[in-house]
Amino acid sequence: MAAVDWFASATVAEPLRPTRRRRPQPRPAAAPRSRRRRPAQRRIRGHIIWMTAFALLLVGVVAVNVAVLRTNVAVHRLDDQRAKLEARNEVLASKLSALSSAPRIAAAAHKLGLVEAPAAGTSYLDLAPRGR
């Protein structure tokens, strides 16, 4: 337990024996090194390329979101227009129904002095040729 170990007497470990250092093996003679800056430049260029790619992707995502929002606004406007036109059509249909009602037409004809023909006084004329 931690509390018991905390208050226990400290024990000292035995010192380690010194180890012998191995001598490094001689390396084969290499061509003289010139300063290489290319790997660092490649790393920096690679990071810049990745950051640019991610920035372009982010700009693309934002552009798509803006386009979708604009489309949604346009659809909402069209829905409002459609609802207004449907309401106007209903009002016009109601007016048409009221204007073309039979009692209204009969009252207008009566004002003009027209009367309804009696059913017994009507006859039909057949205009079809009889030869066939």
ChimeraX commands (.cxc) that place a marker at each C-alpha (Angstrom):
marker #1 position 0.00,0.00,0.00 radius 0.5
marker #1 position 1.14,3.48,-0.70 radius 0.5
marker #1 position 0.75,4.77,2.85 radius 0.5
marker #1 position 2.77,1.92,4.30 radius 0.5
marker #1 position 5.54,2.26,1.71 radius 0.5
marker #1 position 5.68,6.00,2.26 radius 0.5
marker #1 position 6.64,5.69,5.85 radius 0.5
marker #1 position 8.85,2.59,5.46 radius 0.5
marker #1 position 12.59,2.90,5.91 radius 0.5
marker #1 position 14.45,3.71,2.75 radius 0.5
marker #1 position 16.64,1.03,1.28 radius 0.5
marker #1 position 19.62,1.92,-0.81 radius 0.5
marker #1 position 20.37,-0.08,-3.92 radius 0.5
marker #1 position 23.84,-1.46,-4.51 radius 0.5
marker #1 position 25.93,0.62,-6.89 radius 0.5
marker #1 position 26.24,-0.69,-10.41 radius 0.5
marker #1 position 29.52,-1.95,-11.68 radius 0.5
marker #1 position 31.09,0.33,-14.19 radius 0.5
marker #1 position 30.67,-1.05,-17.67 radius 0.5
marker #1 position 33.34,-0.98,-20.27 radius 0.5
marker #1 position 32.71,1.33,-23.11 radius 0.5
marker #1 position 33.11,-0.22,-26.46 radius 0.5
marker #1 position 35.16,1.62,-28.89 radius 0.5
marker #1 position 33.17,2.58,-31.94 radius 0.5
marker #1 position 34.15,0.68,-35.03 radius 0.5
marker #1 position 35.67,2.87,-37.63 radius 0.5
marker #1 position 33.28,3.69,-40.43 radius 0.5
marker #1 position 34.32,3.40,-44.00 radius 0.5
marker #1 position 35.51,6.63,-45.44 radius 0.5
marker #1 position 32.62,8.47,-47.04 radius 0.5
marker #1 position 32.58,11.28,-49.46 radius 0.5
marker #1 position 32.80,14.66,-47.80 radius 0.5
marker #1 position 29.41,15.81,-46.66 radius 0.5
marker #1 position 28.02,18.86,-48.23 radius 0.5
marker #1 position 25.36,20.85,-46.52 radius 0.5
marker #1 position 22.06,19.29,-47.36 radius 0.5
marker #1 position 19.19,21.70,-47.22 radius 0.5
marker #1 position 16.92,19.76,-49.50 radius 0.5
marker #1 position 15.29,17.50,-46.88 radius 0.5
marker #1 position 14.38,20.48,-44.72 radius 0.5
marker #1 position 13.06,22.32,-47.74 radius 0.5
marker #1 position 11.10,19.24,-48.79 radius 0.5
marker #1 position 9.59,18.97,-45.32 radius 0.5
marker #1 position 8.61,22.62,-45.32 radius 0.5
marker #1 position 7.26,22.40,-48.85 radius 0.5
marker #1 position 5.34,19.27,-47.96 radius 0.5
marker #1 position 3.71,21.00,-45.00 radius 0.5
marker #1 position 2.85,24.01,-47.10 radius 0.5
marker #1 position 1.33,21.79,-49.78 radius 0.5
marker #1 position -0.77,19.90,-47.21 radius 0.5
marker #1 position -1.92,23.12,-45.54 radius 0.5
marker #1 position -2.85,24.55,-48.94 radius 0.5
marker #1 position -4.76,21.39,-49.86 radius 0.5
marker #1 position -6.69,21.46,-46.58 radius 0.5
marker #1 position -7.39,25.17,-46.99 radius 0.5
marker #1 position -8.75,24.56,-50.48 radius 0.5
marker #1 position -10.91,21.71,-49.19 radius 0.5
marker #1 position -12.23,23.95,-46.43 radius 0.5
marker #1 position -13.00,26.71,-48.93 radius 0.5
marker #1 position -14.82,24.14,-51.08 radius 0.5
marker #1 position -16.92,22.94,-48.15 radius 0.5
marker #1 position -17.82,26.52,-47.23 radius 0.5
marker #1 position -18.72,27.29,-50.86 radius 0.5
marker #1 position -20.98,24.24,-51.03 radius 0.5
marker #1 position -22.69,25.23,-47.78 radius 0.5
marker #1 position -23.27,28.76,-49.07 radius 0.5
marker #1 position -24.72,27.37,-52.31 radius 0.5
marker #1 position -27.04,25.07,-50.37 radius 0.5
marker #1 position -28.20,27.95,-48.16 radius 0.5
marker #1 position -28.92,30.12,-51.21 radius 0.5
marker #1 position -30.86,27.27,-52.79 radius 0.5
marker #1 position -32.88,26.79,-49.61 radius 0.5
marker #1 position -33.74,30.50,-49.54 radius 0.5
marker #1 position -34.84,30.34,-53.20 radius 0.5
marker #1 position -36.97,27.25,-52.52 radius 0.5
marker #1 position -38.55,28.96,-49.52 radius 0.5
marker #1 position -39.43,32.00,-51.66 radius 0.5
marker #1 position -40.93,29.76,-54.34 radius 0.5
marker #1 position -42.98,27.92,-51.71 radius 0.5
marker #1 position -44.34,31.25,-50.46 radius 0.5
marker #1 position -45.21,32.30,-54.01 radius 0.5
marker #1 position -46.93,28.97,-54.65 radius 0.5
marker #1 position -48.99,29.28,-51.47 radius 0.5
marker #1 position -50.05,32.84,-52.40 radius 0.5
marker #1 position -51.01,31.77,-55.92 radius 0.5
marker #1 position -53.02,28.82,-54.62 radius 0.5
marker #1 position -54.90,31.13,-52.24 radius 0.5
marker #1 position -55.57,33.57,-55.09 radius 0.5
marker #1 position -56.81,30.72,-57.31 radius 0.5
marker #1 position -59.20,29.62,-54.57 radius 0.5
marker #1 position -60.58,33.17,-54.28 radius 0.5
marker #1 position -61.00,33.40,-58.06 radius 0.5
marker #1 position -62.68,29.98,-58.21 radius 0.5
marker #1 position -65.09,31.09,-55.49 radius 0.5
marker #1 position -65.92,34.27,-57.43 radius 0.5
marker #1 position -66.41,32.27,-60.64 radius 0.5
marker #1 position -68.69,29.85,-58.85 radius 0.5
marker #1 position -70.74,32.72,-57.44 radius 0.5
marker #1 position -70.98,34.44,-60.84 radius 0.5
marker #1 position -71.98,31.30,-62.72 radius 0.5
marker #1 position -74.59,30.08,-60.25 radius 0.5
marker #1 position -78.00,29.14,-61.73 radius 0.5
marker #1 position -80.11,31.43,-59.47 radius 0.5
marker #1 position -78.02,34.47,-60.43 radius 0.5
marker #1 position -78.31,33.70,-64.15 radius 0.5
marker #1 position -82.08,33.14,-63.80 radius 0.5
marker #1 position -82.48,36.46,-61.98 radius 0.5
marker #1 position -80.49,38.30,-64.67 radius 0.5
marker #1 position -82.60,36.69,-67.43 radius 0.5
marker #1 position -85.83,37.60,-65.62 radius 0.5
marker #1 position -84.68,41.25,-65.41 radius 0.5
marker #1 position -84.17,41.21,-69.18 radius 0.5
marker #1 position -87.71,39.90,-69.68 radius 0.5
marker #1 position -86.79,36.36,-70.62 radius 0.5
marker #1 position -88.93,33.48,-69.38 radius 0.5
marker #1 position -88.26,29.78,-69.18 radius 0.5
marker #1 position -89.84,27.73,-71.95 radius 0.5
marker #1 position -92.41,25.15,-70.86 radius 0.5
marker #1 position -91.24,21.55,-71.05 radius 0.5
marker #1 position -94.34,20.43,-73.02 radius 0.5
marker #1 position -93.73,22.97,-75.77 radius 0.5
marker #1 position -90.29,21.73,-76.74 radius 0.5
marker #1 position -89.49,19.46,-79.62 radius 0.5
marker #1 position -86.32,18.10,-81.21 radius 0.5
marker #1 position -85.26,18.37,-84.84 radius 0.5
marker #1 position -83.16,15.57,-86.33 radius 0.5
marker #1 position -80.63,16.94,-88.81 radius 0.5
marker #1 position -78.99,13.64,-89.75 radius 0.5
marker #1 position -79.48,12.48,-93.39 radius 0.5
marker #1 position -81.89,9.48,-93.72 radius 0.5
marker #1 position -80.30,7.63,-96.58 radius 0.5
marker #1 position -77.83,5.61,-94.67 radius 0.5
marker link #1:1,2 radius 0.2
marker link #1:2,3 radius 0.2
marker link #1:3,4 radius 0.2
marker link #1:4,5 radius 0.2
marker link #1:5,6 radius 0.2
marker link #1:6,7 radius 0.2
marker link #1:7,8 radius 0.2
marker link #1:8,9 radius 0.2
marker link #1:9,10 radius 0.2
marker link #1:10,11 radius 0.2
marker link #1:11,12 radius 0.2
marker link #1:12,13 radius 0.2
marker link #1:13,14 radius 0.2
marker link #1:14,15 radius 0.2
marker link #1:15,16 radius 0.2
marker link #1:16,17 radius 0.2
marker link #1:17,18 radius 0.2
marker link #1:18,19 radius 0.2
marker link #1:19,20 radius 0.2
marker link #1:20,21 radius 0.2
marker link #1:21,22 radius 0.2
marker link #1:22,23 radius 0.2
marker link #1:23,24 radius 0.2
marker link #1:24,25 radius 0.2
marker link #1:25,26 radius 0.2
marker link #1:26,27 radius 0.2
marker link #1:27,28 radius 0.2
marker link #1:28,29 radius 0.2
marker link #1:29,30 radius 0.2
marker link #1:30,31 radius 0.2
marker link #1:31,32 radius 0.2
marker link #1:32,33 radius 0.2
marker link #1:33,34 radius 0.2
marker link #1:34,35 radius 0.2
marker link #1:35,36 radius 0.2
marker link #1:36,37 radius 0.2
marker link #1:37,38 radius 0.2
marker link #1:38,39 radius 0.2
marker link #1:39,40 radius 0.2
marker link #1:40,41 radius 0.2
marker link #1:41,42 radius 0.2
marker link #1:42,43 radius 0.2
marker link #1:43,44 radius 0.2
marker link #1:44,45 radius 0.2
marker link #1:45,46 radius 0.2
marker link #1:46,47 radius 0.2
marker link #1:47,48 radius 0.2
marker link #1:48,49 radius 0.2
marker link #1:49,50 radius 0.2
marker link #1:50,51 radius 0.2
marker link #1:51,52 radius 0.2
marker link #1:52,53 radius 0.2
marker link #1:53,54 radius 0.2
marker link #1:54,55 radius 0.2
marker link #1:55,56 radius 0.2
marker link #1:56,57 radius 0.2
marker link #1:57,58 radius 0.2
marker link #1:58,59 radius 0.2
marker link #1:59,60 radius 0.2
marker link #1:60,61 radius 0.2
marker link #1:61,62 radius 0.2
marker link #1:62,63 radius 0.2
marker link #1:63,64 radius 0.2
marker link #1:64,65 radius 0.2
marker link #1:65,66 radius 0.2
marker link #1:66,67 radius 0.2
marker link #1:67,68 radius 0.2
marker link #1:68,69 radius 0.2
marker link #1:69,70 radius 0.2
marker link #1:70,71 radius 0.2
marker link #1:71,72 radius 0.2
marker link #1:72,73 radius 0.2
marker link #1:73,74 radius 0.2
marker link #1:74,75 radius 0.2
marker link #1:75,76 radius 0.2
marker link #1:76,77 radius 0.2
marker link #1:77,78 radius 0.2
marker link #1:78,79 radius 0.2
marker link #1:79,80 radius 0.2
marker link #1:80,81 radius 0.2
marker link #1:81,82 radius 0.2
marker link #1:82,83 radius 0.2
marker link #1:83,84 radius 0.2
marker link #1:84,85 radius 0.2
marker link #1:85,86 radius 0.2
marker link #1:86,87 radius 0.2
marker link #1:87,88 radius 0.2
marker link #1:88,89 radius 0.2
marker link #1:89,90 radius 0.2
marker link #1:90,91 radius 0.2
marker link #1:91,92 radius 0.2
marker link #1:92,93 radius 0.2
marker link #1:93,94 radius 0.2
marker link #1:94,95 radius 0.2
marker link #1:95,96 radius 0.2
marker link #1:96,97 radius 0.2
marker link #1:97,98 radius 0.2
marker link #1:98,99 radius 0.2
marker link #1:99,100 radius 0.2
marker link #1:100,101 radius 0.2
marker link #1:101,102 radius 0.2
marker link #1:102,103 radius 0.2
marker link #1:103,104 radius 0.2
marker link #1:104,105 radius 0.2
marker link #1:105,106 radius 0.2
marker link #1:106,107 radius 0.2
marker link #1:107,108 radius 0.2
marker link #1:108,109 radius 0.2
marker link #1:109,110 radius 0.2
marker link #1:110,111 radius 0.2
marker link #1:111,112 radius 0.2
marker link #1:112,113 radius 0.2
marker link #1:113,114 radius 0.2
marker link #1:114,115 radius 0.2
marker link #1:115,116 radius 0.2
marker link #1:116,117 radius 0.2
marker link #1:117,118 radius 0.2
marker link #1:118,119 radius 0.2
marker link #1:119,120 radius 0.2
marker link #1:120,121 radius 0.2
marker link #1:121,122 radius 0.2
marker link #1:122,123 radius 0.2
marker link #1:123,124 radius 0.2
marker link #1:124,125 radius 0.2
marker link #1:125,126 radius 0.2
marker link #1:126,127 radius 0.2
marker link #1:127,128 radius 0.2
marker link #1:128,129 radius 0.2
marker link #1:129,130 radius 0.2
marker link #1:130,131 radius 0.2
marker link #1:131,132 radius 0.2
view
